[in-house]
Amino acid sequence: MKHFYYYSSLFALLLLSSCASFYIPNAVNAPMITEKQEASVTVSTGMNGFDLQGAYAPINHLGVMVNMSGSPALTPSAKSSHRHAFAEAGAGFFAGIGEHGVIDLYGGWGLGNVRTKSHTTVNGNGHSDFVSGRSYRYFLQPSIGVKKDAFQFCFSMRTSYLDAYEIWNSEDDTAPSAGEVYFVEPVLTLRAGKDHLLFHSQVGFSGPLSTEGATVKLRPLIMNIGLTWRIGN
């Protein structure tokens, strides 16, 4: 487990520090809940760091969720470093379709911060890139999928509004800039396993629909793997 954490951290750091991105999309929480008192917990890692996600249905057709995402402050050199942290909460509606189908719609709000500094050298010429700041995000996420025994597959279309109210594009900036961006984020999630423990995998992308104010650099890919623990059905 220690080696897994080390190599996953290094892999995420190399990807994240190669370009100073302000918006780093977290994994999409697709709980696939179908009845009250059912819950799911997913731990995953991938291109955008580490994610811890939970969901619970206190009553039929109502689900709540909490998501946390981040990357540790790893510093392999004095010229390159990255860290980010993000947390959000949401609630929504879910229902079954036939014997194995599931549809749901969740919405929520979160906040985060990021600091990335990268340095690359091409043909002997060095280039430094820096971004830091804080933001709020609102999201709306419909999903449709199939759930049978220890197998789950679904398609989610998360639409996000990012209020980047504080952006520092240089360590020498005297005042921050601000920007607002709408994103569309289609994602496929596949889980399979035995009993209540499932292998989790997810792939998708994040693309801007419109931008106002300062340019917000983003990491466009969403890819992660991990484990999901189901409680209940």
Salt bridges, closest charged atoms under 4 A:
GLU38 OE2 - LYS147 NZ 2.43
GLU88 OE1 - ARG137 NH2 2.78
GLU99 OE2 - HIS100 NE2 3.62
ASP129 OD1 - LYS217 NZ 3.04
GLU166 OE1 - ARG134 NH2 2.92
GLU171 OE2 - ARG115 NH2 3.20
GLU185 OE1 - ARG158 NE 2.58
